[in-house]
Amino acid sequence: MQKEELLHLHMLMIHIKKYYEGVTNDEIQTDRYNSLEISPVHIHKDKKAHKDALLTLGDEIVSHIHHRPLPVVNYSHETASQTVAAEH
């Protein structure tokens, strides 16, 4: 994987974290990631540093979600659509 791709994935992971926090109003603690002192805009850092940051951030997000109770989703047949669209 090229460094540019890692930078892009790193930024996407930050967006995933912010999106999750916005939707759930639940802050993800990222102490290990923060201790690395690297962000996607630090393009001068080497490829390994971004890979470590990406994997650490991903691990903290997944661990956070894993330790939360599953949300209750109420499903009713009245609100379900009768038609299904398929993309070819």
Backbone hydrogen bonds in HBPLUS format (Angstrom, degrees):
<---DONOR---> <-ACCEPTOR-->    atom                        ^
c    i                          cat <-CA-CA->   ^        H-A-AA   ^      H-
h    n   atom  resd res      DA  || num        DHA   H-A  angle D-A-AA Bond
n    s   type  num  typ     dist DA aas  dist angle  dist       angle   num
A0005-GLU N   A0002-GLN O   3.10 MM   3  5.29 122.1  2.45  99.9 113.7     1
A0006-LEU N   A0002-GLN O   3.11 MM   4  6.51 153.2  2.18 149.4 157.1     2
A0007-LEU N   A0003-LYS O   2.90 MM   4  6.23 157.8  1.95 156.3 162.2     3
A0008-HIS N   A0004-GLU O   3.05 MM   4  6.29 153.4  2.13 141.5 148.6     4
A0009-LEU N   A0005-GLU O   2.91 MM   4  6.19 162.9  1.93 151.9 156.1     5
A0010-HIS N   A0006-LEU O   2.81 MM   4  5.93 156.0  1.87 149.0 156.3     6
A0011-MET N   A0007-LEU O   3.01 MM   4  6.25 158.1  2.06 146.2 151.1     7
A0012-LEU N   A0008-HIS O   2.92 MM   4  6.23 156.1  1.98 148.6 155.9     8
A0013-MET N   A0009-LEU O   2.90 MM   4  6.12 153.4  1.97 149.2 155.7     9
A0014-ILE N   A0010-HIS O   3.14 MM   4  6.48 149.5  2.24 144.4 152.2    10
A0015-HIS N   A0011-MET O   3.02 MM   4  6.36 155.0  2.09 148.2 155.0    11
A0016-ILE N   A0012-LEU O   2.86 MM   4  6.18 151.4  1.94 148.9 157.2    12
A0017-LYS N   A0013-MET O   3.01 MM   4  6.26 160.3  2.05 147.0 151.6    13
A0018-LYS N   A0014-ILE O   3.00 MM   4  6.28 167.2  2.02 152.8 155.7    14
A0019-TYR N   A0015-HIS O   2.82 MM   4  5.95 157.2  1.88 149.2 156.0    15
A0020-TYR N   A0016-ILE O   2.92 MM   4  6.07 169.4  1.93 154.1 156.7    16
A0021-GLU N   A0017-LYS O   2.96 MM   4  6.18 165.7  1.98 153.2 157.3    17
A0022-GLY N   A0018-LYS O   2.90 MM   4  6.04 149.4  1.99 142.8 151.4    18
A0023-VAL N   A0019-TYR O   2.91 MM   4  6.13 155.2  1.97 154.7 160.9    19
A0024-THR N   A0020-TYR O   2.90 MM   4  5.98 164.5  1.92 155.7 160.0    20
A0025-ASN N   A0021-GLU O   2.80 MM   4  5.12 131.9  2.04 131.8 141.5    21
A0034-ASN N   A0030-THR O   2.83 MM   4  5.98 166.4  1.85 156.4 160.8    22
A0035-SER N   A0031-ASP O   2.95 MM   4  6.09 145.6  2.07 142.9 151.8    23
A0036-LEU N   A0033-TYR O   3.06 MM   3  5.43 147.8  2.16 107.5 117.0    24
A0037-GLU N   A0034-ASN O   3.09 MM   3  5.50 154.7  2.16 110.2 117.7    25
A0042-HIS N   A0039-SER O   2.99 MM   3  5.54 165.5  2.01 120.7 125.5    26
A0043-ILE N   A0041-VAL O   2.91 MM   2  5.48 133.1  2.13 104.7  90.7    27
A0045-LYS N   A0042-HIS O   3.17 MM   3  5.82 160.7  2.21 115.5 120.9    28
A0050-HIS N   A0046-ASP O   3.28 MM   4  6.70 154.9  2.34 151.0 157.6    29
A0051-LYS N   A0047-LYS O   2.94 MM   4  6.19 153.7  2.01 149.7 157.9    30
A0052-ASP N   A0048-LYS O   2.90 MM   4  6.08 163.9  1.92 151.8 155.6    31
A0053-ALA N   A0049-ALA O   2.99 MM   4  6.14 155.6  2.05 140.8 148.0    32
A0054-LEU N   A0050-HIS O   2.87 MM   4  5.98 162.4  1.90 148.0 152.7    33
A0055-LEU N   A0051-LYS O   2.98 MM   4  6.16 168.1  1.99 153.6 156.4    34
A0056-THR N   A0052-ASP O   2.91 MM   4  5.99 155.5  1.97 145.4 152.7    35
A0057-LEU N   A0053-ALA O   2.88 MM   4  5.99 168.3  1.89 153.2 156.5    36
A0058-GLY N   A0054-LEU O   2.95 MM   4  6.07 161.9  1.98 147.1 152.8    37
A0059-ASP N   A0055-LEU O   2.94 MM   4  6.06 155.0  2.01 141.5 148.3    38
A0060-GLU N   A0056-THR O   2.97 MM   4  6.24 156.3  2.03 150.1 156.2    39
A0061-ILE N   A0057-LEU O   2.96 MM   4  6.21 154.8  2.03 151.1 157.9    40
A0062-VAL N   A0058-GLY O   2.97 MM   4  6.13 171.3  1.98 153.8 156.2    41
A0063-SER N   A0059-ASP O   2.90 MM   4  5.97 160.7  1.93 146.5 152.6    42
A0064-HIS N   A0060-GLU O   3.02 MM   4  6.04 154.7  2.09 137.6 144.5    43
A0065-ILE N   A0061-ILE O   3.01 MM   4  6.28 167.4  2.03 155.0 157.6    44
A0066-HIS N   A0062-VAL O   2.83 MM   4  5.92 158.6  1.87 150.4 157.2    45
A0067-HIS N   A0063-SER O   3.12 MM   4  6.24 143.1  2.26 143.4 150.8    46
A0068-ARG N   A0065-ILE O   3.20 MM   3  5.36 165.6  2.22 110.4 113.0    47
